[in-house]
Amino acid sequence: MVIVGLTGGIASGKTTVAHLFSQWGVDVIDADLVGREILEKNKIVSSEIKKKFGKEICKTSGKLDTKKLRKIIFENKNKKIWLEKLLHPIILEKIKKKIKKIKSSYGIVVIPLLLETGPFPFIDHVLLVDVSPATQIKRLRARDGLTVSEARAALANQLSRRARLLGAQDIILNEDSTSFSELAKQAKKLHKRILAADDIEKMKRYTPHAGKLHLFKE
């Protein structure tokens, strides 16, 4: 069974693309949702975070304030690294267990930082949802209410577009000019090809965008 790692920069449209595959019967595992579940339900993890960040990281109910947590790690690289070291091993173990329960012909694991924190031995094929930095900034301003400088800072914390393109084996382009039907058409084409692949090695060897980086400008 092929496991596709779906990744992309912030505000690239990963969730929308993942939902398309889910509609076609593909089992999808979202690393962000797994992480959120751990923060909400793992008492040992939440206790460690409270010790590290203090009472101000909690809501009045005593539960972790994930919005405050995101803001802190966005502004402090060392605290971000600390949190990742705490969470990532637990998230990966959860994902591995979920992969074993996949019932569809192939599976998709959505990992926003796949190329930054990988490689992962359970990922056979990397699918990138690609978008220009200008579009990312526009979406972040509309979606999250960020200023231009805040949006640029968010992008600066991630891999460059070129680095992501170099690490991908398949690319779905999702600019604002890309209609939903065009987006679905790109995803459907890949879906059919994966279903037709006779083995995992065939998927690993397939690199249709090699040598085409000049088509995607920063």
C-alpha positions in Angstrom: 0.0 0.0 0.0 1.3 3.5 -0.9 1.3 6.2 1.7 1.3 9.7 0.3 2.6 12.5 2.4 0.6 15.6 1.6 2.4 18.9 2.4 2.6 22.5 1.5 3.3 26.0 2.9 1.0 27.8 5.2 -2.3 28.8 3.5 -1.6 26.7 0.5 -4.9 24.8 0.6 -3.7 21.4 2.1 -7.0 20.9 3.9 -9.1 21.5 0.7 -7.0 19.0 -1.3 -7.0 16.4 1.5 -10.8 16.7 1.6 -11.0 16.0 -2.1 -9.1 12.7 -1.7 -11.3 11.8 1.3 -14.4 12.3 -0.8 -13.0 9.7 -3.3 -12.8 7.2 -0.5 -9.1 7.6 0.5 -8.3 7.4 4.2 -6.7 10.7 5.3 -4.7 11.2 8.5 -4.0 14.8 9.5 -0.9 15.4 11.7 -2.3 18.7 12.9 -5.5 17.1 14.1 -3.5 14.3 15.8 -1.4 17.0 17.5 -4.5 18.9 18.7 -5.9 15.7 20.1 -2.7 15.1 22.1 -2.7 18.6 23.5 -6.3 18.2 24.6 -6.3 14.7 26.0 -2.7 13.8 26.9 -2.4 14.9 30.6 1.4 14.3 30.7 2.0 16.5 27.7 -0.3 19.3 28.9 1.4 19.2 32.3 4.9 19.5 30.8 3.7 22.5 28.7 2.2 24.2 31.7 5.5 23.7 33.6 7.5 25.2 30.7 5.2 28.2 29.9 3.5 28.9 33.2 -0.1 29.6 34.2 -0.6 32.2 31.5 -0.7 29.5 28.9 -4.0 28.2 30.4 -7.6 29.3 29.9 -9.7 30.1 32.9 -11.0 26.5 32.7 -7.4 25.3 33.3 -7.1 23.8 29.7 -4.3 24.8 27.4 -4.9 27.9 25.4 -3.6 26.7 22.0 -3.9 30.2 20.4 -1.5 31.6 23.0 0.8 28.6 22.6 0.9 29.2 18.8 1.7 32.9 19.3 4.5 32.1 21.8 6.3 29.5 19.6 5.8 31.8 16.6 7.8 34.5 18.4 10.3 32.3 20.2 12.4 29.8 18.2 13.9 28.0 21.2 10.4 27.4 22.7 9.2 26.2 19.3 12.1 23.7 19.2 11.3 22.5 22.7 7.6 22.0 21.9 8.4 20.1 18.7 10.8 17.8 20.6 8.1 17.1 23.1 5.2 16.6 20.6 6.7 15.1 17.4 7.7 11.6 18.7 4.2 11.2 20.2 2.5 12.5 17.1 4.5 10.1 14.9 3.6 7.1 17.0 -0.1 8.0 16.8 0.2 8.4 13.0 1.9 5.0 12.7 -0.9 3.3 14.6 -3.5 5.1 12.4 -1.7 4.0 9.2 -2.1 0.4 10.3 -5.9 0.9 10.4 -6.2 2.3 6.8 -8.8 0.4 4.8 -8.5 2.2 1.4 -6.3 1.2 -1.5 -3.8 3.8 -0.4 -3.6 6.4 2.3 -2.7 10.1 2.7 -1.0 11.6 5.7 -1.1 15.4 5.9 2.1 16.8 7.4 2.6 20.5 7.0 6.3 20.3 8.0 7.0 17.0 6.2 9.9 18.4 4.3 11.3 20.4 7.3 11.2 17.6 9.8 11.3 14.5 7.6 12.1 12.1 6.1 9.6 9.7 7.5 10.0 6.0 6.8 6.3 5.5 6.4 5.9 8.0 3.6 6.4 6.6 0.1 5.5 9.6 -2.1 5.5 13.3 -1.4 2.7 15.5 -2.8 3.1 19.2 -2.5 0.3 21.8 -2.7 2.1 24.7 -4.2 1.3 28.4 -4.1 3.2 31.6 -4.5 4.4 33.6 -1.5 2.3 36.5 -2.7 -0.9 34.4 -2.6 0.0 33.0 0.8 0.4 36.5 2.2 -3.0 37.5 0.7 -4.7 34.5 2.2 -3.1 34.9 5.6 -4.3 38.5 5.8 -7.8 37.5 4.8 -8.0 34.3 6.9 -6.1 35.2 10.1 -6.2 39.0 10.0 -2.4 39.2 9.9 -0.5 42.3 8.8 1.8 42.1 5.8 4.8 42.0 8.1 3.3 39.3 10.3 2.4 37.2 7.2 5.9 37.5 5.8 7.3 36.5 9.2 5.1 33.4 9.1 6.5 32.5 5.7 10.1 33.1 6.9 9.6 30.4 9.5 9.0 27.8 6.8 11.0 26.3 3.9 11.3 28.4 0.8 9.0 27.6 -2.1 12.0 26.4 -4.1 13.1 24.0 -1.3 9.6 22.5 -1.1 9.4 22.0 -4.9 12.8 20.2 -4.8 11.5 17.8 -2.2 8.2 17.0 -3.9 7.5 14.1 -6.3 4.1 15.5 -7.3 2.8 19.0 -7.3 -0.8 20.4 -7.3 -0.9 24.1 -8.0 -3.4 26.1 -6.0 -3.2 29.8 -6.8 -6.2 32.1 -6.4 -6.6 31.9 -10.1 -7.0 28.1 -9.8 -10.7 27.3 -9.9 -12.0 24.5 -7.7 -12.7 22.3 -10.7 -9.2 22.8 -11.9 -7.9 21.9 -8.4 -10.0 18.8 -8.3 -8.9 17.8 -11.8 -5.2 17.9 -10.7 -6.0 15.8 -7.6 -8.2 13.3 -9.5 -5.4 12.7 -12.1 -3.0 11.8 -9.3 -5.7 9.7 -7.5 -6.2 7.6 -10.7 -2.5 7.2 -11.2 -1.9 5.9 -7.7 -4.7 3.4 -8.0 -3.2 2.2 -11.2 0.4 1.9 -9.9 1.4 -1.7 -9.7 3.9 -1.2 -6.8 5.3 1.3 -4.4 8.7 1.5 -6.1 6.9 2.8 -9.3 5.5 5.7 -7.3 8.8 6.4 -5.7 10.5 6.7 -9.1 7.9 9.0 -10.6 9.2 12.6 -10.5 7.2 14.5 -13.2 8.3 17.9 -12.1 12.1 17.3 -12.1 13.8 20.1 -14.1 10.7 22.3 -14.1 11.5 24.6 -11.2 11.9 27.5 -13.6 8.1 27.4 -14.0 7.6 28.3 -10.4 8.9 31.7 -9.5 9.3 33.0 -5.9 
